[in-house]
Every structure is written in structure tokens, then in C-alpha cells.
């Protein structure tokens, strides 16, 4: 379904408010390295889910939430592999992130087959 102009404006406003809220939380929490963590992904996910519930309904939003969880699991595995490659094999960050892409792909497709299909 194509988003209307009103939906896009609402998504922009709601996303901005939630991003601002999480940025404030990230600014208050110590250490400051958590600020980026709280400013980006959770706020965008919450804004998207809120609008999805409002526009498409709860069942569709539940399917979207499961997809977000699968994506988060794959991202977590990817991050662990990148950290392992950097710390134990002394790879540069760019090399490690490129080398870890197959781990992300295997995890995301595998989790999709196990959970979402």
C-alpha cells in the first residue's frame, strides 16, 4: 500500500518525537557511548510499529514486529562476528564488516526459514 502525504507527515513527526525522546534518555544515561544506541533503532522501530498499528491493524503490526526481532537477531550475530574478527584476528574494521556479511546472511535467512515462514 502506498503511503499518503498525511501518513508520511505523521511518520516524520512521530519518528522525530520518539527519536528526540530516546536521544534525551541517551544523553542522561552514563556512559555517553549509549547515546547513539538509544537515539536510532528503538525510536524508528517504535514509530513504525505505532503507525502500522494505526494504519494496518494489530495483526499486520505483529508480523512486522516478528520481522524486526529476526532482523535484530541477525544484526546481533553479525556484530559478534565483526568483534571476533577485529579482536582475535586483528582485521581492520572495513575488512571485518565485509567478511561478516555471510554470517549475517546465513543467520537472517536461517531465522526466517525457522520462524517466519
N, C-alpha and C positions, 0 to 999 in steps of 0.2 A: 504494500500500500504506500502511495506517495504521501510524503508529509506536506501538509498545507503550510501556508505562511504563518498562521496563528500557532500551529504546533511547533514550528521552528523557533518562533519568538519565545514561546513558553519554555521550550527546551533550553534556549540560550539564557533566559532569566533564571530558571530553576537551577540549571547547571552552575551558573555564576554564583548564586546564593550558596549552594552547597559547597562549591569549591572554596568560597570565602570562609565559610564556617570551618571546614577542615583545615584551611590554612591558619586560622586563629588557633585551633587546637594544636596544630603542629608547631606554632610559634611559642605556645605556652609550655609544651612538654619539653623536658630536658632528656637527652642531649638534642641539640638543634638538628642533628642529622636525620631525625624522624620527620622534620617539617615537610620534605618532599613526598614522603610516604603517605602522609595524611592529606596532602593537598590534591593529589591527582586521582588515582584509580578509584578509591572508595566513593568519592564525590560524583564522578562521572557515572559510575555504576548505579548509585542511588538515584540520580536524576533520571537516568534511562529507565530504570525499573518503575519509578513513580509515574513517569509519562506513559509507559507501556501499560501499566495497570489502568490508568485513566482512559487511554485510547482503545486498547485492545482487550482488556479484561484480565482477571486474575489467572486464568489457566494459561493464557499466552505468556504472561509475565513469569509464571512458574517455569515454563520451558526455557525462557530467556535466562532466568536465574541459574538453572541447571547448567546451561551452556557457559555462563560466566564462571561457575565453580570448576568446570572441566578446564576452561582456559587458565584459571588461577593455578590449578594443579600442574598443568603443563609448564607454566611460567616458573613455578617453584622448582620443578625438576631442572629446567633449563638454567636457572640461577645457580643451583647447587653444582651442576656440571661445569659452568663457567668458573665458579670459585675454585673448584677442584683443579681445573686446568691451569688457572693462574697461580694458585698456591703450591701445588705439588709438581707441576711440570714446567713452571716458570715461563709460561706463554704470555705474550703481550695481550692486552685486553681485546684488541681488534681480532687477533688470531683466535683467542679463546671463544669469543662470541660467535665467530663464524663456524668454528669446529663443533660448537654445541648445538647448532641448528638441527642436526639429525636427531639428537636426544629429544629436543622439543617436539619435532615432527612425530617421532615414534610414540612419545607419551600422549600427545594430543589426539592422534588418530586412534591409538590403542584405547584410550579412555573413552573416546567417542563410541567405538565399537562395543565396549563393555557396558557403558552407562546410558548413552543417549539413543542408540539405535533401536 
